[in-house]
Amino acid sequence: MAKHAHAQWSSKMAFVLAAAGSAVGLGNIWRFSYLVGESGGAAFVLVYLACVALVGVPILISEWMIGRRGQKNPIDSITELAEKSGKPKAWALVGVSGVLAGFLILSFYSVIGGWSLNYTLNAVTGTFSGQDADSIAAIFTGMLASPGTLLLWHSAFMLLVIGIVARGVTKGLESAARAMMPALIVLMLILVGYGMTTGHFGETLAFMFSPDWGALDGGVVLAAMGQAFFTLSLGMGIMMAYGSYLGEDVNLLTTARTVIILDTAIALLAGLAIFPIVFANGLDAGEGPGLIFITLPNAFGNMSGGVILGLMFFLLLTFAALTSAISLLEPTVEMLEERTSLPRVTATLVSGLAVWALGIAALLSFNAWSDFLIFGLNIFDLLDTFTAKILLPLTGLGAVLFVGWALERKSVEAELNLSATGLSVWNVTARVIAPIGVILVFIAGFM
């Protein structure tokens, strides 16, 4: 087997951009802002930030710590650390679960990424111009009904992902994050600027930020906890893989804070960009994915400058999808690269083609295989449900329990560099609060 020279991020900023890019995905562009608006505004944001601090941060740091201490792919890192700590090799299942989750998620995530690419072309060619709501809906349903169209765009999206990841950590992942994250922020700020001119920016601010403490109940707290978990790309093997490229000079706690601030700020900016357009056109803010692919195209098609604004929005969406997608492929590529004699490019091709093939089964769920159900779910929904409700919570729970209870104390202390009081706070959150939070999210997923 060829000896693998382990790559490193070139700087802390490169790592922060890559980690934030992974966290900022398609769901962030609409789901977080919608949750804020419907669940108590500023009250929800405060609950969300508390959940991030108590659940998200311990798991995020645990995953980074496993990667950095192991300096290998998620499976081998946790296996080696378990052996050094005198713990069972069965802990390796946490790494297996994470790598599998990232692989499975990318198979259907790429299909949605393909929709975004398709809509970018539709925006630039003026397809949405002058269309009414029914016509826009027909464009979306027509796309879903066509296996050929979905396959074309799914393939194009995966080709972009493979091309970036094959170039390696610094030339691929890092360069993509350095280019796309600033572009994403600039596009979003321009759209927020437009939102300020619609006459409905005040309504958006009230929708998103007026505290409604009466809206807070157990369900909202669980929603905030779930969002805190999923928005940080936890449980997917990503942060373990990204942590393995991290140098010893990076402070995990301050870096986690930076990533979380960036992720949350971008999610809130997305709301400030989207909802003024929604309200100005009398549209429904709570439509979820339909908001992106039906409601907003309808608005863009019937407003002054809609072609330009539509192009900018779907470019933004594509950048968000790509920065997440490349991170989803990385754990599998790293594992293949280190566990076989395959060079980086070949490992990426093998991984990418396998994801692409599974994605074909996912996209056929919308048309030719729509009647093929497993446990009452089509393949697309089965992949989504299995990863979101089972693999991600279990992987995140396993990672924080491993670092909290199994990893050598001196390793944890060396990584965190905290005072005695700080270590006590860490132990309570990592050993008790975060695991309980994940267990609650896990149980809520089946209720």
C-alpha positions in Angstrom: 0.0 0.0 0.0 1.3 3.4 -0.9 2.3 5.6 2.0 -0.2 8.5 2.3 1.2 12.0 3.0 -1.5 13.6 5.0 -2.6 17.0 3.7 -3.0 20.1 5.9 -5.1 23.3 5.6 -2.8 26.2 4.6 -4.2 28.5 7.2 -6.9 28.9 9.9 -8.9 31.1 7.6 -8.9 28.4 4.9 -10.2 25.9 7.4 -12.9 28.3 8.8 -14.1 29.0 5.2 -14.2 25.3 4.3 -16.0 24.4 7.6 -18.5 27.2 7.2 -19.0 26.3 3.6 -19.9 22.8 4.6 -22.3 24.1 7.2 -24.0 26.6 4.8 -26.1 24.4 2.5 -29.4 24.4 0.7 -31.4 24.0 3.9 -29.8 27.1 5.4 -31.0 29.3 2.6 -34.6 28.9 3.5 -35.2 26.6 6.5 -33.4 28.5 9.3 -35.0 31.8 8.4 -38.4 30.2 8.1 -38.0 28.5 11.5 -37.0 31.9 13.0 -40.1 33.6 11.6 -42.6 30.9 12.6 -41.1 30.0 16.0 -40.8 33.2 18.0 -38.4 35.5 16.0 -35.6 36.7 18.2 -36.8 34.4 21.0 -36.1 31.4 18.7 -32.7 32.8 17.7 -31.7 33.0 21.4 -32.9 29.4 22.1 -31.1 28.2 18.9 -27.8 29.8 20.0 -28.2 28.2 23.5 -28.7 24.9 21.8 -25.7 25.5 19.6 -23.6 26.2 22.6 -24.8 23.2 24.7 -25.2 20.6 21.9 -23.6 21.8 18.7 -20.3 23.1 20.0 -19.4 19.9 22.1 -20.1 17.6 19.1 -18.4 19.9 16.6 -15.3 20.1 18.7 -15.4 16.4 19.5 -15.4 15.5 15.8 -12.6 18.0 15.0 -10.7 16.5 18.0 -11.0 13.0 16.8 -9.8 14.0 13.3 -6.9 16.1 14.6 -5.7 13.5 17.2 -6.0 10.7 14.7 -4.7 12.5 11.5 -6.5 9.9 9.4 -9.9 9.3 7.9 -12.8 9.1 10.4 -12.8 5.3 10.7 -9.0 4.9 11.2 -8.8 8.0 13.5 -11.3 6.8 16.0 -10.0 3.2 15.8 -6.4 4.3 16.6 -7.5 6.7 19.4 -9.7 3.9 21.0 -6.7 1.5 21.0 -4.4 4.2 22.6 -7.0 4.8 25.2 -7.5 1.1 25.9 -11.0 1.1 24.6 -12.8 -1.4 22.3 -12.3 -1.2 18.6 -16.0 -1.2 18.2 -15.9 2.6 18.6 -14.8 2.5 14.9 -18.5 2.1 14.1 -18.9 5.8 14.8 -16.5 6.6 12.0 -18.2 4.0 9.7 -21.6 5.6 10.4 -20.3 9.1 9.6 -18.6 8.2 6.3 -21.7 6.2 5.3 -24.0 9.1 6.2 -22.0 11.6 4.1 -22.0 9.2 1.1 -25.7 8.5 1.3 -26.7 12.1 1.8 -24.6 13.3 -1.2 -26.4 10.8 -3.5 -29.8 12.7 -3.1 -28.3 16.1 -2.2 -26.6 16.1 -5.6 -30.1 15.6 -7.3 -31.2 18.8 -5.6 -28.0 20.5 -6.5 -28.8 19.6 -10.1 -32.2 21.3 -9.8 -30.3 24.5 -8.7 -28.0 24.3 -11.7 -31.0 23.8 -14.0 -32.7 26.8 -12.5 -29.6 28.9 -12.9 -29.8 28.3 -16.6 -33.6 28.9 -16.6 -33.0 32.2 -14.9 -30.4 33.4 -17.3 -32.4 32.4 -20.4 -35.5 34.2 -19.1 -37.6 31.0 -18.8 -39.5 32.4 -15.8 -40.3 35.8 -17.3 -44.0 36.6 -17.5 -45.0 33.2 -16.3 -47.9 32.8 -13.9 -47.8 30.6 -10.7 -49.3 27.5 -12.5 -46.8 27.8 -15.3 -43.9 28.0 -12.9 -45.3 25.0 -11.0 -45.5 23.1 -14.3 -41.8 23.8 -15.0 -40.9 22.2 -11.7 -43.2 19.2 -12.0 -42.1 18.8 -15.6 -38.4 18.7 -14.5 -39.2 16.0 -11.8 -41.2 13.9 -14.3 -38.3 13.8 -16.8 -35.6 11.2 -15.9 -33.4 12.5 -18.7 -33.5 16.1 -17.4 -32.8 15.1 -13.8 -30.0 12.7 -14.9 -28.3 15.5 -17.0 -28.2 18.0 -14.1 -27.4 15.4 -11.4 -24.5 14.3 -13.6 -23.3 17.9 -14.2 -23.4 18.7 -10.5 -21.5 15.6 -9.5 -18.9 16.3 -12.2 -18.3 19.7 -10.6 -18.0 18.1 -7.2 -15.6 15.4 -8.4 -13.5 18.0 -10.3 -13.1 20.1 -7.1 -12.4 17.2 -4.7 -10.0 15.5 -7.0 -7.7 18.5 -6.8 -7.0 17.8 -3.1 -7.3 19.7 0.1 -5.5 22.9 -0.7 -6.1 23.2 -4.4 -9.6 21.7 -4.3 -11.5 22.1 -1.1 -9.7 25.1 0.1 -9.6 27.0 -3.2 -13.3 26.3 -3.8 -14.2 27.6 -0.3 -12.0 30.7 -0.8 -13.7 31.5 -4.1 -17.3 30.5 -3.4 -17.9 31.6 0.2 -17.0 35.3 -0.4 -19.0 35.2 -3.7 -22.0 33.7 -1.8 -21.8 36.5 0.8 -21.5 39.2 -1.8 -24.5 37.8 -3.8 -26.5 37.6 -0.6 -25.7 41.2 0.5 -26.8 42.5 -3.0 -30.1 40.6 -2.6 -30.5 42.0 0.9 -29.9 45.4 -0.6 -32.6 44.8 -3.1 -34.9 43.6 -0.3 -34.5 47.0 1.4 -36.1 48.6 -1.7 -39.2 46.5 -1.8 -41.1 48.3 0.9 -41.4 45.1 2.8 -38.1 45.0 4.6 -39.7 46.2 7.9 -42.2 43.4 7.6 -39.4 41.0 7.2 -37.5 42.3 10.2 -40.7 42.0 12.3 -41.3 38.4 11.0 -37.8 37.3 11.8 -36.8 39.2 14.9 -39.8 40.4 16.9 -39.5 38.3 20.1 -42.6 36.2 20.7 -41.9 34.4 23.9 -45.4 32.9 23.8 -44.5 30.9 20.7 -41.8 29.0 22.6 -42.8 25.5 23.6 -41.2 22.1 23.8 -41.7 21.6 20.1 -39.9 24.8 19.2 -37.0 24.0 21.5 -36.6 20.6 19.9 -36.7 22.3 16.5 -34.0 24.7 17.6 -31.9 21.8 18.9 -32.4 19.8 15.7 -31.4 22.9 13.6 -28.3 23.4 15.8 -27.3 19.8 15.2 -27.9 19.6 11.4 -26.7 23.1 10.4 -23.2 22.4 11.5 -22.7 19.3 9.3 -22.5 17.1 12.4 -22.7 13.3 12.2 -21.6 13.1 8.5 -17.9 12.3 8.9 -17.2 15.7 7.5 -15.8 17.5 10.5 -13.8 14.4 11.5 -12.2 14.4 8.0 -11.7 18.2 8.0 -10.2 18.0 11.5 -7.7 15.5 10.3 -6.2 18.2 8.1 -6.0 20.7 11.0 -2.7 21.8 12.5 -1.9 21.9 16.2 -1.8 25.7 16.2 -5.6 26.2 15.7 -7.7 26.7 18.8 -10.7 24.5 18.5 -13.0 26.6 20.8 -12.4 30.0 19.1 -12.6 28.4 15.7 -15.9 26.7 16.5 -17.2 30.1 17.6 -16.1 31.7 14.4 -17.7 29.0 12.2 -21.0 29.2 14.2 -21.2 33.0 13.9 -20.5 32.8 10.2 -23.0 30.0 9.6 -25.7 31.8 11.7 -25.1 35.2 10.1 -25.4 33.8 6.5 -28.6 31.9 7.4 -30.1 35.2 8.8 -28.9 37.1 5.8 -30.7 34.6 3.5 -33.9 35.4 5.3 -33.4 39.1 4.9 -32.8 38.5 1.2 -35.7 36.1 0.5 -38.6 37.3 2.6 -38.9 40.9 1.3 -39.4 39.4 -2.2 -41.9 36.9 -0.8 -43.9 39.5 1.1 -43.7 42.0 -1.8 -45.4 39.5 -4.1 -48.0 38.3 -1.6 -46.5 34.8 -1.5 -46.4 32.2 1.3 -43.3 32.3 3.5 -43.8 28.8 4.8 -43.6 26.7 1.6 -40.2 25.1 2.3 -38.5 23.7 -0.8 -41.4 24.9 -2.9 -40.5 28.4 -1.8 -37.2 28.1 -3.7 -38.3 26.3 -6.8 -41.8 27.5 -7.4 -42.7 30.6 -5.3 -39.5 32.6 -5.8 -39.2 31.9 -9.6 -42.7 33.1 -9.9 -41.7 36.4 -8.2 -38.5 36.7 -10.3 -40.5 36.2 -13.5 -42.8 39.1 -12.8 -40.6 41.8 -11.3 -38.4 44.5 -12.8 -34.8 43.1 -13.1 -36.1 39.7 -12.3 -33.7 37.9 -14.7 -30.7 39.4 -13.0 -32.0 38.8 -9.5 -33.1 35.3 -10.3 -29.6 34.5 -11.8 -27.9 35.9 -8.7 -30.2 33.9 -6.3 -29.7 30.6 -8.1 -26.0 31.1 -8.4 -26.0 31.7 -4.6 -28.0 28.5 -4.1 -25.6 26.6 -6.4 -22.5 27.9 -4.5 -24.1 26.8 -1.2 -24.9 23.4 -2.6 -21.4 22.9 -3.9 -19.6 23.9 -0.8 -21.6 21.4 1.2 -21.4 18.7 -1.5 -17.6 18.7 -1.7 -17.4 18.3 2.0 -19.9 15.3 1.9 -17.6 13.5 -0.6 -14.4 14.1 1.3 -14.7 11.5 4.1 -15.2 8.7 1.6 -12.3 9.9 -0.6 -10.0 10.3 2.4 -10.9 6.7 3.5 -10.2 5.2 0.1 -7.0 7.2 -0.4 -5.6 6.0 3.0 -7.0 2.4 3.0 -6.0 1.5 -0.6 -3.2 2.2 -3.0 -5.5 4.5 -5.0 -4.2 8.0 -5.7 -6.4 11.0 -4.9 -7.8 11.4 -8.4 -8.8 7.8 -8.7 -10.2 7.6 -5.2 -12.4 10.6 -6.0 -13.6 9.1 -9.3 -14.5 5.8 -7.7 -16.3 7.5 -4.8 -18.0 10.1 -7.0 -19.2 7.5 -9.5 -20.6 5.3 -6.7 -22.5 8.4 -5.3 -23.7 9.3 -8.8 -25.0 5.8 -9.4 -27.0 5.8 -6.2 -28.2 9.3 -7.1 -29.8 7.8 -10.2 -32.0 5.6 -8.1 -32.9 8.7 -6.0 -33.9 10.8 -9.0 -36.0 7.9 -10.5 -38.1 8.1 -7.3 -39.8 11.2 -8.8 -40.8 9.4 -12.0 -40.1 5.9 -13.4 -39.7 4.3 -9.9 -42.3 6.4 -8.1 -44.3 3.3 -7.2 -41.3 1.5 -5.8 -41.6 1.9 -2.0 -39.6 0.5 0.9 -41.3 0.9 4.3 -43.7 3.2 2.5 -41.0 5.5 1.2 -39.5 6.1 -2.2 -35.8 5.8 -2.5 -35.2 9.5 -2.2 -37.2 9.8 0.9 -35.8 6.6 2.4 -32.2 7.9 2.0 -33.3 11.3 3.5 -35.1 9.7 6.5 -32.5 7.0 7.2 -29.6 9.5 7.3 -31.4 12.4 9.1 -33.3 10.4 11.7 -30.8 7.6 12.4 -27.3 7.9 11.1 -26.6 11.6 11.9 -27.9 11.6 15.5 -26.2 8.3 16.2 -22.8 9.4 14.7 -22.9 12.7 16.6 -23.9 11.0 19.8 -21.1 8.4 19.4 -18.5 11.1 18.7 -19.3 13.2 21.8 -19.6 10.2 24.0 -16.2 8.9 22.8 -14.5 12.2 23.5 -16.4 12.7 26.7 -16.0 9.3 28.2 -13.5 7.1 26.3 -10.7 9.3 25.0 -7.7 9.8 27.3 -8.2 12.8 29.6 -4.7 14.1 28.8 -5.5 14.2 25.1 -8.7 16.1 25.7 -7.0 18.6 28.1 -4.1 19.1 25.6 -6.6 19.8 22.8 -8.8 22.2 24.7 -6.1 24.0 26.8 -8.8 25.1 29.3 -8.6 26.2 33.0 -9.9 23.8 35.6 -13.2 25.6 35.6 -13.4 25.5 31.8 -12.7 21.8 31.8 -15.5 21.2 34.3 -17.9 23.1 32.1 -16.7 21.1 29.1 -17.1 17.8 31.0 -20.7 18.6 31.9 -21.7 19.6 28.4 -19.8 16.9 26.5 -20.6 14.1 28.9 -24.2 14.9 29.9 -26.0 17.9 28.3 -25.0 17.3 24.6 -25.8 13.5 24.7 -29.2 14.2 26.3 -29.9 16.8 23.6 -29.0 14.4 20.8 -31.1 11.7 22.3 -34.1 14.0 22.5 -33.7 15.0 18.9 -33.4 11.3 18.0 -36.6 10.4 19.8 -38.4 13.5 18.4 -37.6 12.3 14.9 -39.8 9.2 15.4 -42.8 11.1 17.0 
